[in-house]
Amino acid sequence: MSDLKTVWFGMLTDDSDDSGTDSSIVLIINVRDGRFDVLHRTFPDTKQNDQEQGQANLYEITEDDFEPQPFVGSTVDPQDLNASSIRIGIRGNDMWRPKSVFVWGEQKDGLIVPLALNTELQGDIGIAGQLVGVALSTDPGEGKLSFAPARVQLGDSTVVIQRLLMLLTTADVDNAGTDDDIALQITTSDGRVVVDHVFPDTSQDDLERAQANLYFAPVDIPFTRAELNADSIRLSIKGNDAWIPAHLFLFGLSEPEGGQPPEFVVPLVHLPTWSLGTLSTDTGEGQESVVLPLLNNIILL
């Protein structure tokens, strides 16, 4: 067992009218049946389009943001969390409608641990998602003050991956954003191409400077983490308009689009600091593609 040192919170605001908010969003984590809040983080304004209609956000919470607790310490062991230990709330009456939310952490021993996930496009065909009808507001006539996202489990190397979730931010430097498409390809160690996906334009500010993106990607052939090797995952760009990421995270989900909510999440790539250079088909600016390092996420007993 090991305490968390960092928590990441990714979200996608619904793209329907009046879904965005100017009110602040808060992430709460408690332990011991709710008696102790070890995290009560209200997110400030950033250079991202914070909680704007159809936009994604990605926030990092460090150990310094945790609340010291008597006999508990300044952080939390994920194994102490129950189904209602994590809550997402709002600080004002300007209603917010989330479409997807994902909370995960990094333990002090280096293990990446998925904590809670609600995804879009889950359930029977025609049902928009797990968060349909969820609206947050301090005005009880508009919504609820908070909700508990669904807890998920860390998937091991044998969990069959049916869908992918990728979260990223573009660097906040000149000419970091791009209008070109990016693509993800995953090839197993025996040469099967199980993912070959070009990310289309979305309601988000796709790959724009200092902005976050949250994308789902289909899996052509279900696979497991055990079937991958160090060169299996490749990210590429489809044009010469250079792109510089700042962060990039890739996870495998145990259920396909249109199925039940995911039970297991398998961390595949975890780059809190991008160090792979610029992507561009212009070799004078960068590389057309890079191999994403496969995360060695080993559970320490």
C-alpha positions in Angstrom: 0.0 0.0 0.0 1.2 3.5 -0.7 -0.3 7.1 -0.5 -1.0 9.3 -3.4 1.5 12.1 -4.2 -0.4 13.5 -7.3 -4.0 13.5 -8.4 -5.1 14.3 -12.0 -8.6 15.5 -12.9 -9.8 15.4 -16.5 -13.2 16.6 -17.6 -15.3 17.3 -20.7 -18.1 19.8 -20.4 -21.3 18.9 -22.3 -21.7 20.6 -25.7 -25.5 21.4 -25.3 -26.6 25.0 -24.7 -25.9 26.5 -21.3 -23.7 23.6 -20.2 -20.7 25.7 -19.5 -20.2 27.6 -16.2 -18.3 30.6 -14.7 -18.6 29.0 -11.3 -15.7 27.2 -9.7 -15.5 23.4 -9.7 -14.3 21.5 -6.6 -12.9 18.0 -6.2 -13.4 16.4 -2.8 -11.8 13.2 -1.5 -12.6 11.8 1.9 -11.7 8.8 4.0 -13.1 6.9 7.0 -16.7 6.9 5.9 -16.6 10.6 5.0 -15.4 11.9 8.4 -12.2 13.3 7.0 -11.7 15.3 3.8 -8.1 14.8 2.7 -8.7 16.9 -0.4 -11.0 19.8 -0.9 -9.6 21.5 -4.0 -11.4 24.4 -5.7 -9.9 24.9 -9.1 -8.8 28.5 -10.0 -9.0 30.1 -13.5 -6.3 28.9 -15.8 -5.3 29.6 -19.4 -7.5 26.7 -20.5 -11.2 27.3 -21.4 -12.3 26.4 -17.9 -15.6 24.5 -18.0 -16.7 26.2 -21.2 -19.4 24.5 -23.4 -17.9 21.5 -25.3 -14.4 22.1 -23.9 -12.0 19.7 -22.0 -9.9 20.5 -19.0 -7.0 18.8 -17.3 -5.8 19.8 -13.8 -2.9 18.5 -11.6 -3.2 18.4 -7.8 0.0 17.9 -5.9 0.6 16.6 -2.4 0.9 20.2 -1.1 -2.9 20.6 -1.8 -3.9 17.8 0.4 -5.3 18.5 3.9 -3.3 17.2 6.8 -5.4 14.9 9.0 -4.8 13.6 12.5 -3.5 10.1 12.5 -4.0 9.9 8.7 -1.2 12.1 7.3 -1.4 14.6 4.5 -2.6 12.3 1.7 -4.5 9.1 1.2 -4.1 5.5 0.3 -6.4 4.6 -2.6 -7.4 1.4 -0.9 -9.1 3.5 1.8 -11.6 4.9 -0.7 -15.1 3.7 -1.0 -17.9 4.3 -3.6 -18.7 7.7 -2.2 -15.2 8.9 -1.2 -14.8 11.1 -4.3 -17.2 13.9 -5.1 -17.3 16.6 -7.7 -19.1 19.8 -6.7 -19.6 23.5 -7.7 -19.1 26.8 -5.8 -21.8 28.9 -7.5 -25.2 29.0 -9.0 -24.1 29.1 -12.7 -25.1 25.6 -13.7 -22.5 23.2 -15.1 -23.3 20.0 -17.1 -20.3 17.5 -17.3 -20.1 15.0 -20.1 -17.1 12.9 -19.0 -15.0 13.1 -15.9 -11.9 11.1 -15.0 -9.9 11.1 -11.8 -6.6 9.2 -11.3 -3.5 9.4 -9.2 0.1 8.6 -8.9 1.2 6.9 -5.7 4.5 7.6 -3.9 5.8 4.3 -5.1 5.1 5.3 -8.7 2.0 3.2 -9.4 -0.6 5.0 -11.5 -4.1 4.3 -10.1 -7.4 5.1 -11.8 -9.9 6.3 -9.2 -13.2 7.4 -10.8 -14.6 7.6 -14.3 -17.8 8.6 -16.0 -17.7 8.3 -19.7 -19.8 9.6 -22.5 -21.7 7.3 -24.9 -22.2 4.5 -22.4 -25.3 2.4 -21.9 -27.9 1.3 -24.5 -27.8 2.8 -28.0 -29.5 6.2 -28.0 -28.6 6.9 -24.3 -26.1 9.8 -24.3 -24.0 8.8 -21.3 -23.6 8.0 -17.6 -23.9 11.7 -16.8 -27.2 12.4 -18.6 -29.3 14.6 -16.3 -26.4 15.5 -14.0 -26.3 19.2 -13.5 -24.4 21.0 -10.8 -25.4 24.3 -9.2 -25.8 25.8 -5.7 -29.3 26.8 -6.9 -31.4 23.7 -6.0 -33.8 24.6 -8.8 -31.1 24.1 -11.4 -29.0 21.1 -10.1 -27.3 19.4 -7.3 -24.4 20.7 -5.3 -22.2 17.6 -6.0 -22.1 14.1 -7.3 -20.0 11.0 -6.8 -18.4 9.8 -10.0 -18.3 6.0 -10.5 -15.3 4.3 -8.9 -13.1 2.2 -11.2 -10.4 -0.4 -10.6 -6.8 -0.6 -11.8 -6.7 -3.2 -14.6 -3.7 -5.5 -14.8 -1.9 -6.8 -17.9 -4.5 -9.4 -18.6 -7.6 -7.1 -18.8 -9.0 -7.0 -22.4 -8.9 -3.4 -23.7 -12.0 -2.5 -25.7 -11.6 1.3 -26.0 -9.1 4.0 -25.3 -9.2 7.3 -23.4 -6.5 9.9 -24.2 -6.0 13.2 -22.3 -3.5 15.8 -23.3 -2.6 19.4 -23.2 -0.8 21.5 -25.8 2.2 23.5 -24.6 1.8 27.2 -23.8 4.5 28.5 -26.1 4.5 30.3 -29.5 3.3 28.1 -32.4 2.7 25.1 -30.2 -0.9 24.6 -31.5 -1.8 22.9 -34.8 -4.6 22.7 -37.2 -3.4 19.3 -38.4 -4.8 16.0 -37.3 -3.0 13.5 -35.1 -3.2 9.8 -35.2 -2.6 6.9 -32.8 -1.5 3.4 -33.9 -1.0 0.4 -31.6 0.7 -2.8 -32.9 1.0 -5.9 -30.8 4.3 -7.7 -30.3 3.2 -10.3 -32.9 2.6 -7.6 -35.5 -1.2 -7.1 -35.4 -2.4 -3.5 -35.8 -5.1 -3.3 -33.1 -5.6 0.5 -33.2 -5.3 2.8 -36.2 -7.2 6.0 -35.4 -7.1 9.5 -36.7 -8.6 11.9 -34.2 -11.3 14.0 -35.9 -12.3 17.6 -35.2 -14.5 17.9 -32.1 -16.4 20.6 -30.2 -13.2 21.1 -28.2 -10.4 23.6 -29.1 -8.5 20.7 -30.7 -4.7 20.9 -30.1 -4.7 24.6 -29.5 -2.1 26.4 -27.5 -2.5 25.9 -23.7 -5.7 24.0 -24.1 -6.7 20.5 -22.9 -8.3 17.7 -24.9 -10.1 14.6 -23.8 -10.6 12.0 -26.6 -12.0 8.5 -26.8 -10.6 6.2 -29.5 -12.0 2.9 -30.8 -10.1 -0.4 -30.7 -10.2 -2.4 -33.9 -9.1 -5.7 -32.3 -9.4 -6.0 -28.5 -6.0 -6.6 -26.9 -4.2 -6.7 -23.5 -1.3 -4.8 -22.0 0.6 -8.1 -22.0 0.5 -8.2 -25.8 2.4 -4.9 -26.2 6.1 -4.2 -26.3 8.2 -1.0 -25.9 7.6 0.0 -29.6 3.9 -0.8 -29.8 2.3 2.7 -29.4 3.0 5.4 -32.0 1.6 8.9 -32.2 1.9 10.8 -35.5 0.8 14.0 -37.1 -0.8 14.3 -40.6 0.7 17.6 -41.7 3.4 20.2 -41.4 1.7 22.6 -39.0 3.9 21.7 -36.0 2.4 20.6 -32.7 4.1 20.6 -29.2 2.3 18.8 -26.4 2.8 19.5 -22.7 1.2 16.4 -21.2 -0.2 13.2 -22.6 -1.9 10.3 -20.9 -3.4 7.1 -22.5 -5.6 4.5 -20.8 -7.3 1.4 -21.9 -10.9 0.8 -20.9 -12.4 -2.7 -20.3 -15.8 -2.0 -22.0 -16.5 -0.9 -25.6 -18.5 2.2 -26.6 -22.2 1.4 -26.1 -21.5 -1.2 -23.4 -21.6 -1.0 -19.7 -19.6 1.6 -17.8 -15.9 0.5 -17.6 -15.0 -1.5 -14.5 -11.2 -1.6 -15.2 -8.9 1.1 -16.5 -5.4 0.1 -17.7 -2.7 2.9 -17.8 -0.7 2.6 -21.0 1.2 5.9 -21.4 1.8 8.5 -18.6 3.7 11.6 -19.6 3.2 14.4 -17.1 6.0 16.2 -18.9 6.3 15.8 -22.6 9.9 15.3 -23.7 9.6 13.8 -27.1 10.0 17.0 -29.2 7.9 18.6 -31.9 5.6 16.7 -34.2 5.5 17.8 -37.9 5.8 16.2 -41.3 8.4 18.9 -42.0 11.6 17.4 -40.9 13.1 20.8 -40.4 10.5 21.4 -37.6 10.2 18.0 -36.0 9.3 14.3 -36.4 6.3 12.9 -38.2 5.8 10.3 -35.5 7.1 9.2 -32.1 7.0 6.0 -30.1 5.1 6.6 -26.9 6.8 4.9 -23.9 4.8 2.0 -22.6 4.1 2.4 -18.9 5.4 -0.3 -16.7 2.7 -0.1 -14.0 3.5 -2.9 -11.6 1.4 -3.4 -8.4 3.8 -3.7 -5.4 2.5 -6.1 -2.8 
